[in-house]
Amino acid sequence: MRNLFKYSRFYSGRESEFIEGDVFKIIIPLDDEFVTTQTTQLPTQTSEQDIIALIKQEPELSQKQIAHRLNMNLNTVKYHIRKQKEQGKLERTGTTRKGQWVVK
């Protein structure tokens, strides 16, 4: 009930209706147009750009350090780095402990 009350405004911009009677009813207004106008655009592109910018400044950072510095989930950082490596835009030279990133 708390989450219903909490998130109803986020998904439709309006409050849910609670109707008591012989049968308890809840009317949840949904508005797809409202939701699409409220979403942010291109969060993954920004994340990739932030990771590349940090790697350019400090190429010796590990994925864990990058995640900590950017306040991101480690798996998210690993995903973006793997994607960049597959595209040939990023490469790791040296060992996993003493290596560094090379941005191409």
C-alpha positions in Angstrom: 0.0 0.0 0.0 2.8 2.4 0.8 4.6 1.8 -2.5 1.3 2.1 -4.4 0.7 5.5 -2.7 4.3 6.5 -3.2 4.8 5.6 -6.9 1.3 6.4 -8.3 2.2 10.0 -8.8 5.4 9.1 -10.5 3.7 6.9 -13.1 0.7 9.0 -13.8 1.1 12.4 -12.2 -2.1 11.8 -10.2 -3.0 10.1 -6.9 -4.6 6.7 -6.6 -8.2 6.4 -5.5 -9.2 4.2 -2.6 -12.9 3.4 -2.4 -14.4 1.5 0.5 -17.7 -0.2 0.2 -18.9 -3.8 0.1 -15.7 -4.5 -1.8 -12.6 -2.4 -1.4 -11.5 -0.9 -4.7 -8.3 0.8 -5.7 -8.2 2.8 -8.9 -4.7 3.4 -10.2 -4.5 6.0 -13.0 -1.9 5.1 -15.6 -0.7 7.5 -18.3 2.0 6.2 -20.7 2.5 9.7 -22.2 3.3 11.1 -18.7 5.9 8.3 -18.1 7.7 8.8 -21.4 8.1 12.5 -20.8 9.5 12.0 -17.4 12.3 9.5 -18.3 15.9 10.6 -18.7 17.6 10.3 -22.1 20.9 8.5 -22.9 22.1 7.5 -19.4 24.4 4.8 -20.8 26.1 7.2 -23.2 26.9 9.5 -20.3 28.2 6.6 -18.3 30.5 5.5 -21.1 31.8 9.0 -21.6 32.5 9.4 -17.8 34.4 6.1 -17.8 36.5 7.0 -20.8 37.3 10.5 -19.4 38.4 9.0 -16.1 40.5 6.4 -17.9 42.2 9.1 -19.9 43.1 11.0 -16.7 44.3 7.9 -14.8 44.9 4.9 -17.1 46.2 2.7 -14.3 42.8 2.5 -12.4 41.1 -0.8 -11.9 37.5 -1.4 -12.7 36.7 -1.4 -9.0 38.4 1.9 -8.6 36.6 3.4 -11.5 33.3 2.3 -10.1 34.1 3.8 -6.7 35.3 7.1 -8.2 32.2 7.5 -10.4 29.8 6.2 -7.8 28.6 3.5 -10.1 27.9 -0.2 -9.7 30.9 -2.4 -10.5 28.9 -4.6 -12.9 27.8 -1.5 -14.8 31.4 -0.4 -15.2 32.4 -3.9 -16.3 29.6 -3.9 -18.9 30.6 -0.6 -20.4 34.3 -1.5 -20.5 33.6 -4.8 -22.1 31.4 -3.1 -24.7 34.2 -0.5 -25.4 36.8 -3.3 -25.7 34.6 -5.3 -28.2 34.3 -2.1 -30.3 38.1 -1.7 -30.3 37.9 1.6 -28.5 39.6 0.5 -25.3 42.4 -2.0 -24.5 44.1 -3.2 -21.3 47.9 -3.6 -21.5 50.1 -5.2 -18.8 48.9 -7.4 -16.0 45.5 -7.1 -14.2 47.3 -5.7 -11.2 49.9 -3.4 -12.8 48.4 -2.8 -16.2 46.8 0.3 -17.7 44.0 1.2 -20.1 44.7 2.5 -23.6 42.0 4.6 -25.2 42.1 4.3 -29.0 
